[in-house]
C-alpha cells in the first residue's frame, strides 16, 4: 500500500531496540530513508546489521540525547548530509522503574532526563526547521504510565505526562505552520522494559516475577501484550499523508487496559 514515504527522510530515536527498532523497520519497508539514533553504539550497530540481514539499509548515528548540545549537533549533521528531515519519530529514553520507597531526587531527575529531555532536545531543533519549511510530522512514543498512575512508575509516569502536554501544546502552536505532532501511549509491550518493570515490582512486593507478569497480562482485556511492530504501524500511519488532518492526538495502545477517556 502506498504511504507516501518514498525517499522521505525519517529520523528515529531509540532505534537500537524495541519499539524504536520496529519503527525504523516499518519506515524502511515503506520506502523511507531512515537515520536511526541510539546512545549505545554497539546496540545500534547490532540493529543496523539485523536490518541489513533483511535487505534494509539504516544509517546510524550514536548520540546521548540527554545532552541538548549533542542532540542539536546531530540534527545539524543529518540535515547537512542528507537533507531536510521530513518525519521525526521519538522512541528514545526509558525512565527506570522504582518502587515507592526507592524514589529520591536522583530517581525523578533520571526519569525526566531519560524520557522528557531526551525527546524534547531533539524535537525542538527539528520542529523549528520543519516550521520554516512549512511541513513535517513528529510522532512521540510516550506511554500509558503518564495517564494512569502506577506505584511502580511514579517518576517515569510524571515524565510521560509532561511529554503528553508538550505534544499537544506543540501541535497547537505549529498547526498553522504545517507541522503535525502526535503521540502514542503503549501499554505493556514485548520489550526489555517489561522485565525491568516486573523486577521493580518484585523488589517492592516480594512476589515472584513470573507470577507478577502473568497477573499483568491477565489485567489486559485483549489478553496479551502488544508487539513492537503493532506500535510501529500506528506511528507509520500518524506520520503519513493518510493522517493529514490528525494533530495533537494521543493514541492509547494498551489493549483496553486503562479504559480512560
C-alpha positions in Angstrom: 0.0 0.0 0.0 1.4 3.4 -1.0 2.0 5.5 2.1 3.9 8.4 0.6 7.3 7.7 2.2 9.4 7.0 -0.9 12.7 8.9 -0.4 11.4 10.7 2.6 14.0 11.3 5.3 13.0 9.9 8.7 14.9 10.3 11.9 14.1 7.6 14.5 15.5 7.9 18.0 15.8 4.9 20.3 16.3 2.8 17.1 18.6 0.3 18.7 15.9 -2.0 20.0 12.3 -2.4 20.9 9.7 0.0 19.6 12.3 2.3 18.0 13.8 -0.5 16.0 10.4 -1.7 14.9 9.6 1.9 13.8 12.8 2.1 11.8 12.0 -1.2 10.1 8.4 -0.1 9.3 9.6 3.2 7.7 12.3 1.4 5.7 9.8 -1.1 4.4 7.6 1.9 3.4 10.4 3.3 1.2 11.8 5.9 3.6 15.5 6.8 4.1 16.0 6.2 7.8 18.6 7.5 10.2 18.5 5.5 13.4 19.8 7.1 16.6 20.6 5.5 20.0 23.0 6.2 22.8 24.7 2.8 22.8 26.8 2.4 19.6 27.0 -1.4 20.0 23.3 -1.9 20.3 22.8 0.5 17.3 25.3 -1.4 15.2 23.6 -4.7 16.0 20.2 -3.2 15.0 21.7 -1.9 11.7 23.2 -5.4 11.0 19.9 -7.1 11.8 18.0 -4.8 9.3 20.8 -5.3 6.7 20.1 -9.1 7.0 16.5 -8.3 5.9 17.7 -6.2 3.0 17.1 -2.9 4.7 19.7 -0.1 4.9 19.5 2.1 8.0 22.1 4.8 8.5 23.0 5.1 12.2 24.2 7.9 14.5 25.2 7.3 18.1 24.3 10.2 20.4 23.2 10.8 24.0 20.1 12.9 23.6 20.0 13.9 27.3 22.7 16.3 26.2 20.9 19.2 24.4 24.1 20.2 22.5 24.7 16.7 21.3 21.1 16.5 20.1 21.3 19.8 18.2 24.6 18.8 16.6 23.0 15.5 15.5 20.1 17.3 13.8 22.5 19.7 12.1 24.7 16.9 10.8 21.7 14.8 9.5 20.2 17.7 7.6 23.5 18.9 6.2 24.4 15.5 4.9 21.0 14.0 3.9 18.7 17.0 3.6 15.6 18.1 5.4 14.1 15.8 8.0 10.5 15.0 6.9 9.5 12.8 9.8 10.8 12.6 13.4 9.9 9.5 15.5 10.9 9.8 19.1 11.2 6.4 20.8 14.4 7.1 22.8 14.6 7.2 26.6 13.2 4.9 29.2 12.8 6.0 32.8 13.9 3.4 35.3 11.2 1.7 37.4 11.4 2.3 41.1 9.3 1.1 44.0 7.8 4.0 46.0 10.4 3.5 48.8 13.2 3.7 46.2 12.2 7.1 44.9 14.5 10.1 45.6 15.6 13.3 43.8 18.0 11.3 41.6 15.2 9.0 40.5 13.0 11.9 39.5 15.9 13.6 37.7 16.7 10.3 35.8 13.1 10.0 34.7 12.9 13.5 33.3 16.3 13.3 31.6 15.7 9.8 30.1 12.2 10.4 28.8 11.2 14.1 28.6 14.5 15.8 27.8 15.8 13.0 25.6 12.7 13.7 23.5 12.4 17.5 23.7 16.1 18.1 23.0 15.6 16.6 19.5 12.0 17.8 18.9 12.8 21.5 19.4 15.5 21.9 16.7 13.6 19.7 14.3 10.2 21.3 14.7 11.8 24.8 14.2 13.2 23.6 10.9 10.0 21.9 9.8 8.1 25.1 10.6 10.5 27.1 8.5 9.8 24.8 5.5 6.0 24.7 6.2 5.8 20.9 6.6 6.7 18.0 8.7 5.4 15.3 11.1 6.5 14.3 14.6 5.4 11.2 16.4 6.4 10.7 20.1 6.3 7.2 21.7 5.3 8.1 25.2 3.4 5.6 27.4 0.2 5.0 29.3 2.0 5.5 32.6 1.6 9.2 32.0 -2.2 8.8 32.0 -2.8 6.1 34.6 -0.8 6.2 37.9 1.2 3.2 38.8 3.1 3.0 42.1 6.0 1.3 40.3 6.2 4.1 37.7 5.6 7.4 39.5 8.7 9.2 38.3 8.5 7.9 34.8 4.8 8.4 34.7 5.3 12.1 35.6 7.8 12.5 32.8 5.3 10.9 30.4 2.6 13.3 31.5 4.8 16.2 30.8 5.7 14.8 27.4 2.0 14.4 26.5 1.3 18.0 27.4 4.2 19.2 25.3 3.0 17.1 22.4 -0.5 18.7 22.4 0.9 22.1 23.1 3.4 21.9 20.2 0.7 20.5 17.9 -1.4 23.6 18.5 1.5 26.0 18.3 2.7 24.7 15.0 -0.5 23.6 13.3 -0.8 26.8 11.2 2.8 26.3 10.1 2.4 22.9 8.5 3.8 20.7 11.3 1.8 17.9 12.8 2.7 16.5 16.2 1.1 13.3 17.7 1.9 10.7 20.3 1.3 7.0 21.0 0.9 5.6 24.5 1.8 2.0 24.5 0.9 -0.2 27.5 2.6 -3.5 28.2 4.7 -4.2 25.1 7.0 -7.1 24.4 10.4 -5.4 25.0 13.1 -5.5 27.6 11.2 -2.8 29.5 8.7 -5.4 30.6 11.3 -7.4 32.6 12.7 -4.2 34.2 9.2 -3.2 35.4 8.4 -6.6 36.7 11.7 -6.8 38.6 11.0 -3.4 40.3 7.6 -4.6 41.4 9.1 -7.9 42.7 11.5 -5.9 44.8 8.8 -3.8 46.2 6.3 -6.6 46.9 8.4 -9.7 47.4 6.3 -11.5 44.9 7.6 -13.8 42.2 8.4 -12.2 38.9 6.7 -14.8 36.7 3.6 -14.5 38.9 3.6 -10.7 38.5 3.9 -10.9 34.7 1.1 -13.4 34.5 -1.1 -11.1 36.6 -0.2 -8.1 34.5 -1.2 -9.8 31.3 -4.4 -11.0 32.9 -5.4 -7.4 33.6 -5.3 -6.7 29.8 -8.8 -7.2 28.3 -7.3 -8.3 25.0 -5.4 -11.0 26.9 -1.8 -10.3 25.6 1.0 -7.8 25.4 1.4 -5.6 22.3 4.1 -6.4 19.8 6.6 -3.6 18.9 5.6 -3.9 15.3 2.0 -3.0 16.2 3.1 0.3 17.7 5.2 1.0 14.7 2.3 0.6 12.3 0.4 3.3 14.1 3.4 5.5 14.1 3.7 5.0 10.3 0.0 6.0 9.9 0.3 9.1 12.0 3.3 10.3 10.1 1.7 9.6 6.7 -0.4 11.7 4.4 -3.3 9.5 5.4 -3.3 11.2 8.7 -3.1 14.7 7.2 -5.8 16.2 9.5 -4.6 14.5 12.7 -2.5 16.5 15.1 -2.4 16.8 18.8 -3.7 13.3 19.2 -2.6 10.9 22.0 -3.3 7.4 20.8 -3.6 4.7 23.6 -2.3 1.2 22.7 -2.8 -0.8 25.8 -5.3 -3.5 24.8 -8.1 -1.5 26.6 -6.3 -1.9 30.0 -6.7 1.7 31.2 -10.1 2.3 29.7 -10.0 6.1 30.3 -11.3 9.0 28.3 
